Amino acid sequence: MTVNCRISIDNRPDANDAVFQAVPRIGESLSLSVDGSPQDLRVSRVVNVPGGTLDGAAIIVEVTTNIL
């Protein structure tokens, strides 16, 4: 089973879709392709949207490039 998520990076207005085997957890590190290059990101917030968003994803994952 896979989970479709919308990924918001550093609160930018644009968001990307990603498919995961499980919902990412807060504090977890992810490596995603951003503008064609891989980038290490940290999950800062996970939001479950009842009924999904206009684009269909029911889970929004906010990530940051600021990895401590």
PyMOL commands that set and color helices and strands:
alter all, ss='L'
color gray80, all
select strands_A, chain A and resi 3-9+15-20+29-34+37-48+59-64
alter strands_A, ss='S'
color yellow, strands_A
deselect
rebuild
show_as cartoon
